[in-house]
């Protein structure tokens, strides 16, 4: 009789259970990554996105809850690829399109003007 613990059933591992992609607690592939706790400066992009979110909130166009739900709706490959504030601008854009604040054509035209 072996005294070794049996290997866990893969179906019981956290990564086997249904989860939203932002819920990374206990998922082994994320457990060994060090968390950067050093202070860092925000980029101009980060500050602009934060300002846009603040204005949308102040004007009652978009709430923090809508921002969060939009971030949580980003498909996992995109979520893992995007930076923190890129997730914010993705959520803001998706929310504004859904609310009809601007159309996809207007967004594309505005983006072309920035090139």
BELGI-V746273 format. One record per backbone hydrogen bond with DSSP energy under -1.0 kcal/mol. CO is the residue of the C=O (numbers start at 1). NH is the residue of the N-H. E is the energy in kcal/mol with one decimal. If there is no record, write none. Layout:
# BELGI-V746273
co->(CO | CO)
nh->(NH | NH)
e->(E | E)
This chain:
# BELGI-V746273
co->(9 | 10 | 13 | 14 | 20 | 22 | 24 | 27 | 43 | 44 | 45 | 46 | 47 | 48 | 49 | 50 | 51 | 52 | 53 | 54 | 55 | 56 | 56 | 57 | 63 | 64 | 65 | 66 | 67 | 68 | 69 | 71 | 75 | 76 | 77 | 78 | 83 | 84 | 85 | 86 | 87 | 88 | 89 | 90 | 91 | 92 | 93 | 94 | 95 | 96 | 103 | 104 | 105 | 106 | 107 | 108 | 109 | 112)
nh->(12 | 13 | 16 | 17 | 23 | 24 | 27 | 30 | 47 | 48 | 49 | 50 | 51 | 52 | 53 | 54 | 55 | 56 | 57 | 58 | 59 | 61 | 62 | 60 | 67 | 68 | 69 | 70 | 71 | 72 | 73 | 74 | 79 | 80 | 81 | 82 | 87 | 88 | 89 | 90 | 91 | 92 | 93 | 94 | 95 | 96 | 97 | 98 | 99 | 101 | 107 | 108 | 109 | 110 | 111 | 112 | 113 | 115)
e->(-2.7 | -1.1 | -1.9 | -1.1 | -2.0 | -1.4 | -1.9 | -2.2 | -2.3 | -2.4 | -2.7 | -2.3 | -2.2 | -2.6 | -2.4 | -2.2 | -2.6 | -2.6 | -2.1 | -2.6 | -2.3 | -2.9 | -1.4 | -1.3 | -2.0 | -2.7 | -2.7 | -2.4 | -2.3 | -2.7 | -1.1 | -1.4 | -2.8 | -2.6 | -1.1 | -2.4 | -2.2 | -1.3 | -2.4 | -2.1 | -2.3 | -3.0 | -2.6 | -2.5 | -2.6 | -2.6 | -2.5 | -2.3 | -2.0 | -2.1 | -2.3 | -2.7 | -2.4 | -2.4 | -2.4 | -2.2 | -1.7 | -1.4)
